[in-house]
Amino acid sequence: MGWLWAIIVGFVLGLIAKAILPGKQHSPLWLTTIFGIIGAVLGNWMAAGFGIDETKGIDWGRHALQLVAALVVVGLGDAAYKMIKGNRQRT
């Protein structure tokens, strides 16, 4: 069940990050989901480092860190995807 939640959370975070980032992102949906999963894992890791991973109620701080990490990963990942895809089309 943990993998299913990771995929769902990654999908949602990836879509939210794509919606927030300015401009058009060129990475496909499956790659955006992977970027979202990576962002969620990094956000959880940062929340544990700050000591806010386990709180009573909704973990707003952890979710905010997950979103920020997803924004960074989706932005950088999309730039790398566009660069790699652009290089392949030129050759």
QUIQUI-V27566 format. One record per residue. N is the residue number from 1. RES is the residue in one small letter. SS is DSSP state (@ for helix, = for strand, . for the rest). PSI is psi in whole degrees, -180 to 180 (999 if undefined). D_LAST is the distance of its C-alpha to the last C-alpha in whole Angstrom. Layout:
n={N;N}
res={RES;RES}
ss={SS;SS}
psi={PSI;PSI}
d_last={D_LAST;D_LAST}
This chain:
n={1;2;3;4;5;6;7;8;9;10;11;12;13;14;15;16;17;18;19;20;21;22;23;24;25;26;27;28;29;30;31;32;33;34;35;36;37;38;39;40;41;42;43;44;45;46;47;48;49;50;51;52;53;54;55;56;57;58;59;60;61;62;63;64;65;66;67;68;69;70;71;72;73;74;75;76;77;78;79;80;81;82;83;84;85;86;87;88;89;90;91}
res={m;g;w;l;w;a;i;i;v;g;f;v;l;g;l;i;a;k;a;i;l;p;g;k;q;h;s;p;l;w;l;t;t;i;f;g;i;i;g;a;v;l;g;n;w;m;a;a;g;f;g;i;d;e;t;k;g;i;d;w;g;r;h;a;l;q;l;v;a;a;l;v;v;v;g;l;g;d;a;a;y;k;m;i;k;g;n;r;q;r;t}
ss={.;@;@;@;@;@;@;@;@;@;@;@;@;@;@;@;@;@;@;@;.;.;.;.;.;.;.;.;@;@;@;@;@;@;@;@;@;@;@;@;@;@;@;@;@;@;@;@;@;@;.;.;.;.;.;.;.;.;.;@;@;@;@;@;@;@;@;@;@;@;@;@;@;@;@;@;@;@;@;@;@;@;@;@;@;@;@;@;@;@;.}
psi={-27;-38;-39;-44;-38;-41;-43;-48;-42;-41;-49;-46;-40;-43;-41;-43;-42;-36;-34;-39;138;152;-178;131;142;-5;144;167;-40;-36;-36;-38;-43;-42;-40;-39;-44;-42;-39;-42;-45;-40;-41;-40;-44;-40;-39;-38;-35;-8;23;21;-27;102;165;137;-149;133;76;-39;-42;-42;-38;-42;-37;-42;-43;-44;-40;-38;-46;-47;-42;-43;-49;-41;-40;-39;-42;-41;-44;-39;-45;-44;-39;-39;-35;-35;-26;-27;999}
d_last={43;41;38;38;40;37;34;36;37;33;32;35;34;30;31;34;31;29;32;33;29;29;26;24;22;19;20;21;25;25;23;25;28;27;27;30;32;31;32;35;36;35;38;40;40;40;43;45;44;46;49;48;47;50;52;55;53;50;48;46;45;43;42;41;39;37;36;35;33;31;31;29;27;26;25;23;22;20;19;17;16;15;13;11;10;9;7;6;6;4;0}
